[in-house]
Amino acid sequence: MQLKFNRQKSLRDSMMQKLLKLIVFAGLLILIVFLLEKIDFSKPDKKFNTDITNEIIRLK
């Protein structure tokens, strides 16, 4: 019968793994923000000036 050898990760290994995941996550987030800035989202050409004072008076 062979015994199973479970080697525990050292503190340095686990911290390096977490740091690497954090760096990858931050890089992906920066890449997503950069790509979203490249997309030209349309915006309205004119401002809408709607008078709603009559509706506010009716609500009171």
N, C-alpha and C positions, 0 to 999 in steps of 0.2 A: 504494500500500500504506500502510495506516495503522498507526502504532506503538501498541502497547498501553501505557497509562500506569498503572503500579502505584504508588500513593502509599503509602508506609509509614506505619504508625501511629506517632504520637509516644509517648514514654514516658508523658506525662500522659494521653493517650487510653487507653492500655492499662491504666494503673493505675486510672483512673476506671471502666473497664469491669469490672475485677476487683473493685473495691470495691462497685460496684452489684450484682454477682452475689452477693457475700458478704452484703450487706444483705438482699437478697431471700431468700437461703437461710436466714439467721438469723430473718427474719420468718416464713417458712413453718414453721420448727422451733418457734418460740414459739406460733404458731397451733395447730399439731398438739398440743403439750403442753397448751395451754389447753382444746382440745376434748376431749382424753382425760380431763381432770380433771372435765369436766361429766358424763361417762358414769358411771352408778352401777353399778359391778361388784359382784355379790353376793359375800358372804363367809359362811363357815359360822357358824351361830348358836351352836354349842357347841364346846368344845375336846375333842379326842380324847385320852384318856389310856389308851394301850395299853401293857400291861406286856410288854416284850420281853426281859426278863432271861433267861428260859428259852432263847430262841432264841440269845442271845449266848453262853451257856454251851455250847450244842451246837456252835457254830461254832469254838470253841477247841479 
